[in-house]
Amino acid sequence: MGTENIKLELMELEASIGHQFKNIALLEEAITTSSYSTEHPGSSDYQSLEFLGDRVISLI
């Protein structure tokens, strides 16, 4: 899938949930699985965000 297709799909996701993200790259990272990022070098996956979220929750 090309970069333009991904951006279009992310924009459609924003429209369907009724929220526009300030940093669309974080949205892309948040929904990207580790298997996709392994197959597509240079792409980030949600694991680092998941770790951060788990850490924040453990602090509460």
Phi and psi restraints in degrees (range 20) as a CNS / XPLOR table:
assign (resid 1 and name C) (resid 2 and name N)
       (resid 2 and name CA) (resid 2 and name C) 1.0 -77.6 20.0 2
assign (resid 2 and name N) (resid 2 and name CA)
       (resid 2 and name C) (resid 3 and name N) 1.0 161.9 20.0 2
assign (resid 2 and name C) (resid 3 and name N)
       (resid 3 and name CA) (resid 3 and name C) 1.0 -59.1 20.0 2
assign (resid 3 and name N) (resid 3 and name CA)
       (resid 3 and name C) (resid 4 and name N) 1.0 -40.9 20.0 2
assign (resid 3 and name C) (resid 4 and name N)
       (resid 4 and name CA) (resid 4 and name C) 1.0 -64.4 20.0 2
assign (resid 4 and name N) (resid 4 and name CA)
       (resid 4 and name C) (resid 5 and name N) 1.0 -38.7 20.0 2
assign (resid 4 and name C) (resid 5 and name N)
       (resid 5 and name CA) (resid 5 and name C) 1.0 -63.7 20.0 2
assign (resid 5 and name N) (resid 5 and name CA)
       (resid 5 and name C) (resid 6 and name N) 1.0 -40.6 20.0 2
assign (resid 5 and name C) (resid 6 and name N)
       (resid 6 and name CA) (resid 6 and name C) 1.0 -63.3 20.0 2
assign (resid 6 and name N) (resid 6 and name CA)
       (resid 6 and name C) (resid 7 and name N) 1.0 -46.0 20.0 2
assign (resid 6 and name C) (resid 7 and name N)
       (resid 7 and name CA) (resid 7 and name C) 1.0 -60.3 20.0 2
assign (resid 7 and name N) (resid 7 and name CA)
       (resid 7 and name C) (resid 8 and name N) 1.0 -41.7 20.0 2
assign (resid 7 and name C) (resid 8 and name N)
       (resid 8 and name CA) (resid 8 and name C) 1.0 -63.0 20.0 2
assign (resid 8 and name N) (resid 8 and name CA)
       (resid 8 and name C) (resid 9 and name N) 1.0 -44.5 20.0 2
assign (resid 8 and name C) (resid 9 and name N)
       (resid 9 and name CA) (resid 9 and name C) 1.0 -65.3 20.0 2
assign (resid 9 and name N) (resid 9 and name CA)
       (resid 9 and name C) (resid 10 and name N) 1.0 -36.0 20.0 2
assign (resid 9 and name C) (resid 10 and name N)
       (resid 10 and name CA) (resid 10 and name C) 1.0 -67.1 20.0 2
assign (resid 10 and name N) (resid 10 and name CA)
       (resid 10 and name C) (resid 11 and name N) 1.0 -37.7 20.0 2
assign (resid 10 and name C) (resid 11 and name N)
       (resid 11 and name CA) (resid 11 and name C) 1.0 -65.5 20.0 2
assign (resid 11 and name N) (resid 11 and name CA)
       (resid 11 and name C) (resid 12 and name N) 1.0 -38.2 20.0 2
assign (resid 11 and name C) (resid 12 and name N)
       (resid 12 and name CA) (resid 12 and name C) 1.0 -65.9 20.0 2
assign (resid 12 and name N) (resid 12 and name CA)
       (resid 12 and name C) (resid 13 and name N) 1.0 -38.4 20.0 2
assign (resid 12 and name C) (resid 13 and name N)
       (resid 13 and name CA) (resid 13 and name C) 1.0 -62.2 20.0 2
assign (resid 13 and name N) (resid 13 and name CA)
       (resid 13 and name C) (resid 14 and name N) 1.0 -45.4 20.0 2
assign (resid 13 and name C) (resid 14 and name N)
       (resid 14 and name CA) (resid 14 and name C) 1.0 -57.9 20.0 2
assign (resid 14 and name N) (resid 14 and name CA)
       (resid 14 and name C) (resid 15 and name N) 1.0 -45.1 20.0 2
assign (resid 14 and name C) (resid 15 and name N)
       (resid 15 and name CA) (resid 15 and name C) 1.0 -63.8 20.0 2
assign (resid 15 and name N) (resid 15 and name CA)
       (resid 15 and name C) (resid 16 and name N) 1.0 -40.2 20.0 2
assign (resid 15 and name C) (resid 16 and name N)
       (resid 16 and name CA) (resid 16 and name C) 1.0 -70.5 20.0 2
assign (resid 16 and name N) (resid 16 and name CA)
       (resid 16 and name C) (resid 17 and name N) 1.0 -29.8 20.0 2
assign (resid 16 and name C) (resid 17 and name N)
       (resid 17 and name CA) (resid 17 and name C) 1.0 -95.2 20.0 2
assign (resid 17 and name N) (resid 17 and name CA)
       (resid 17 and name C) (resid 18 and name N) 1.0 -7.8 20.0 2
assign (resid 17 and name C) (resid 18 and name N)
       (resid 18 and name CA) (resid 18 and name C) 1.0 73.7 20.0 2
assign (resid 18 and name N) (resid 18 and name CA)
       (resid 18 and name C) (resid 19 and name N) 1.0 32.5 20.0 2
assign (resid 18 and name C) (resid 19 and name N)
       (resid 19 and name CA) (resid 19 and name C) 1.0 -142.7 20.0 2
assign (resid 19 and name N) (resid 19 and name CA)
       (resid 19 and name C) (resid 20 and name N) 1.0 134.5 20.0 2
assign (resid 19 and name C) (resid 20 and name N)
       (resid 20 and name CA) (resid 20 and name C) 1.0 -106.6 20.0 2
assign (resid 20 and name N) (resid 20 and name CA)
       (resid 20 and name C) (resid 21 and name N) 1.0 122.6 20.0 2
assign (resid 20 and name C) (resid 21 and name N)
       (resid 21 and name CA) (resid 21 and name C) 1.0 -80.1 20.0 2
assign (resid 21 and name N) (resid 21 and name CA)
       (resid 21 and name C) (resid 22 and name N) 1.0 143.3 20.0 2
assign (resid 21 and name C) (resid 22 and name N)
       (resid 22 and name CA) (resid 22 and name C) 1.0 -70.6 20.0 2
assign (resid 22 and name N) (resid 22 and name CA)
       (resid 22 and name C) (resid 23 and name N) 1.0 -35.5 20.0 2
assign (resid 22 and name C) (resid 23 and name N)
       (resid 23 and name CA) (resid 23 and name C) 1.0 -124.7 20.0 2
assign (resid 23 and name N) (resid 23 and name CA)
       (resid 23 and name C) (resid 24 and name N) 1.0 95.6 20.0 2
assign (resid 23 and name C) (resid 24 and name N)
       (resid 24 and name CA) (resid 24 and name C) 1.0 -65.2 20.0 2
assign (resid 24 and name N) (resid 24 and name CA)
       (resid 24 and name C) (resid 25 and name N) 1.0 -23.9 20.0 2
assign (resid 24 and name C) (resid 25 and name N)
       (resid 25 and name CA) (resid 25 and name C) 1.0 -64.4 20.0 2
assign (resid 25 and name N) (resid 25 and name CA)
       (resid 25 and name C) (resid 26 and name N) 1.0 -36.0 20.0 2
assign (resid 25 and name C) (resid 26 and name N)
       (resid 26 and name CA) (resid 26 and name C) 1.0 -68.0 20.0 2
assign (resid 26 and name N) (resid 26 and name CA)
       (resid 26 and name C) (resid 27 and name N) 1.0 -36.2 20.0 2
assign (resid 26 and name C) (resid 27 and name N)
       (resid 27 and name CA) (resid 27 and name C) 1.0 -62.6 20.0 2
assign (resid 27 and name N) (resid 27 and name CA)
       (resid 27 and name C) (resid 28 and name N) 1.0 -45.9 20.0 2
assign (resid 27 and name C) (resid 28 and name N)
       (resid 28 and name CA) (resid 28 and name C) 1.0 -59.8 20.0 2
assign (resid 28 and name N) (resid 28 and name CA)
       (resid 28 and name C) (resid 29 and name N) 1.0 -43.8 20.0 2
assign (resid 28 and name C) (resid 29 and name N)
       (resid 29 and name CA) (resid 29 and name C) 1.0 -63.9 20.0 2
assign (resid 29 and name N) (resid 29 and name CA)
       (resid 29 and name C) (resid 30 and name N) 1.0 -39.5 20.0 2
assign (resid 29 and name C) (resid 30 and name N)
       (resid 30 and name CA) (resid 30 and name C) 1.0 -65.8 20.0 2
assign (resid 30 and name N) (resid 30 and name CA)
       (resid 30 and name C) (resid 31 and name N) 1.0 -25.5 20.0 2
assign (resid 30 and name C) (resid 31 and name N)
       (resid 31 and name CA) (resid 31 and name C) 1.0 -107.9 20.0 2
assign (resid 31 and name N) (resid 31 and name CA)
       (resid 31 and name C) (resid 32 and name N) 1.0 5.6 20.0 2
assign (resid 31 and name C) (resid 32 and name N)
       (resid 32 and name CA) (resid 32 and name C) 1.0 -93.3 20.0 2
assign (resid 32 and name N) (resid 32 and name CA)
       (resid 32 and name C) (resid 33 and name N) 1.0 124.3 20.0 2
assign (resid 32 and name C) (resid 33 and name N)
       (resid 33 and name CA) (resid 33 and name C) 1.0 -79.1 20.0 2
assign (resid 33 and name N) (resid 33 and name CA)
       (resid 33 and name C) (resid 34 and name N) 1.0 159.5 20.0 2
assign (resid 33 and name C) (resid 34 and name N)
       (resid 34 and name CA) (resid 34 and name C) 1.0 -65.3 20.0 2
assign (resid 34 and name N) (resid 34 and name CA)
       (resid 34 and name C) (resid 35 and name N) 1.0 -32.2 20.0 2
assign (resid 34 and name C) (resid 35 and name N)
       (resid 35 and name CA) (resid 35 and name C) 1.0 -65.7 20.0 2
assign (resid 35 and name N) (resid 35 and name CA)
       (resid 35 and name C) (resid 36 and name N) 1.0 -38.2 20.0 2
assign (resid 35 and name C) (resid 36 and name N)
       (resid 36 and name CA) (resid 36 and name C) 1.0 -65.6 20.0 2
assign (resid 36 and name N) (resid 36 and name CA)
       (resid 36 and name C) (resid 37 and name N) 1.0 -44.3 20.0 2
assign (resid 36 and name C) (resid 37 and name N)
       (resid 37 and name CA) (resid 37 and name C) 1.0 -67.6 20.0 2
assign (resid 37 and name N) (resid 37 and name CA)
       (resid 37 and name C) (resid 38 and name N) 1.0 -27.8 20.0 2
assign (resid 37 and name C) (resid 38 and name N)
       (resid 38 and name CA) (resid 38 and name C) 1.0 -68.2 20.0 2
assign (resid 38 and name N) (resid 38 and name CA)
       (resid 38 and name C) (resid 39 and name N) 1.0 -40.5 20.0 2
assign (resid 38 and name C) (resid 39 and name N)
       (resid 39 and name CA) (resid 39 and name C) 1.0 -76.0 20.0 2
assign (resid 39 and name N) (resid 39 and name CA)
       (resid 39 and name C) (resid 40 and name N) 1.0 -20.4 20.0 2
assign (resid 39 and name C) (resid 40 and name N)
       (resid 40 and name CA) (resid 40 and name C) 1.0 -125.8 20.0 2
assign (resid 40 and name N) (resid 40 and name CA)
       (resid 40 and name C) (resid 41 and name N) 1.0 83.5 20.0 2
assign (resid 40 and name C) (resid 41 and name N)
       (resid 41 and name CA) (resid 41 and name C) 1.0 -52.3 20.0 2
assign (resid 41 and name N) (resid 41 and name CA)
       (resid 41 and name C) (resid 42 and name N) 1.0 140.5 20.0 2
assign (resid 41 and name C) (resid 42 and name N)
       (resid 42 and name CA) (resid 42 and name C) 1.0 97.6 20.0 2
assign (resid 42 and name N) (resid 42 and name CA)
       (resid 42 and name C) (resid 43 and name N) 1.0 -13.6 20.0 2
assign (resid 42 and name C) (resid 43 and name N)
       (resid 43 and name CA) (resid 43 and name C) 1.0 -93.6 20.0 2
assign (resid 43 and name N) (resid 43 and name CA)
       (resid 43 and name C) (resid 44 and name N) 1.0 147.1 20.0 2
assign (resid 43 and name C) (resid 44 and name N)
       (resid 44 and name CA) (resid 44 and name C) 1.0 -96.7 20.0 2
assign (resid 44 and name N) (resid 44 and name CA)
       (resid 44 and name C) (resid 45 and name N) 1.0 156.5 20.0 2
assign (resid 44 and name C) (resid 45 and name N)
       (resid 45 and name CA) (resid 45 and name C) 1.0 -121.6 20.0 2
assign (resid 45 and name N) (resid 45 and name CA)
       (resid 45 and name C) (resid 46 and name N) 1.0 177.1 20.0 2
assign (resid 45 and name C) (resid 46 and name N)
       (resid 46 and name CA) (resid 46 and name C) 1.0 -78.2 20.0 2
assign (resid 46 and name N) (resid 46 and name CA)
       (resid 46 and name C) (resid 47 and name N) 1.0 -3.3 20.0 2
assign (resid 46 and name C) (resid 47 and name N)
       (resid 47 and name CA) (resid 47 and name C) 1.0 -61.5 20.0 2
assign (resid 47 and name N) (resid 47 and name CA)
       (resid 47 and name C) (resid 48 and name N) 1.0 -40.9 20.0 2
assign (resid 47 and name C) (resid 48 and name N)
       (resid 48 and name CA) (resid 48 and name C) 1.0 -67.6 20.0 2
assign (resid 48 and name N) (resid 48 and name CA)
       (resid 48 and name C) (resid 49 and name N) 1.0 -37.4 20.0 2
assign (resid 48 and name C) (resid 49 and name N)
       (resid 49 and name CA) (resid 49 and name C) 1.0 -68.3 20.0 2
assign (resid 49 and name N) (resid 49 and name CA)
       (resid 49 and name C) (resid 50 and name N) 1.0 -36.7 20.0 2
assign (resid 49 and name C) (resid 50 and name N)
       (resid 50 and name CA) (resid 50 and name C) 1.0 -63.7 20.0 2
assign (resid 50 and name N) (resid 50 and name CA)
       (resid 50 and name C) (resid 51 and name N) 1.0 -43.9 20.0 2
assign (resid 50 and name C) (resid 51 and name N)
       (resid 51 and name CA) (resid 51 and name C) 1.0 -60.9 20.0 2
assign (resid 51 and name N) (resid 51 and name CA)
       (resid 51 and name C) (resid 52 and name N) 1.0 -45.2 20.0 2
assign (resid 51 and name C) (resid 52 and name N)
       (resid 52 and name CA) (resid 52 and name C) 1.0 -61.1 20.0 2
assign (resid 52 and name N) (resid 52 and name CA)
       (resid 52 and name C) (resid 53 and name N) 1.0 -46.0 20.0 2
assign (resid 52 and name C) (resid 53 and name N)
       (resid 53 and name CA) (resid 53 and name C) 1.0 -61.3 20.0 2
assign (resid 53 and name N) (resid 53 and name CA)
       (resid 53 and name C) (resid 54 and name N) 1.0 -43.0 20.0 2
assign (resid 53 and name C) (resid 54 and name N)
       (resid 54 and name CA) (resid 54 and name C) 1.0 -61.6 20.0 2
assign (resid 54 and name N) (resid 54 and name CA)
       (resid 54 and name C) (resid 55 and name N) 1.0 -40.5 20.0 2
assign (resid 54 and name C) (resid 55 and name N)
       (resid 55 and name CA) (resid 55 and name C) 1.0 -66.2 20.0 2
assign (resid 55 and name N) (resid 55 and name CA)
       (resid 55 and name C) (resid 56 and name N) 1.0 -44.1 20.0 2
assign (resid 55 and name C) (resid 56 and name N)
       (resid 56 and name CA) (resid 56 and name C) 1.0 -61.6 20.0 2
assign (resid 56 and name N) (resid 56 and name CA)
       (resid 56 and name C) (resid 57 and name N) 1.0 -44.3 20.0 2
assign (resid 56 and name C) (resid 57 and name N)
       (resid 57 and name CA) (resid 57 and name C) 1.0 -63.5 20.0 2
assign (resid 57 and name N) (resid 57 and name CA)
       (resid 57 and name C) (resid 58 and name N) 1.0 -37.3 20.0 2
assign (resid 57 and name C) (resid 58 and name N)
       (resid 58 and name CA) (resid 58 and name C) 1.0 -67.9 20.0 2
assign (resid 58 and name N) (resid 58 and name CA)
       (resid 58 and name C) (resid 59 and name N) 1.0 -22.5 20.0 2
assign (resid 58 and name C) (resid 59 and name N)
       (resid 59 and name CA) (resid 59 and name C) 1.0 -80.2 20.0 2
assign (resid 59 and name N) (resid 59 and name CA)
       (resid 59 and name C) (resid 60 and name N) 1.0 -18.4 20.0 2
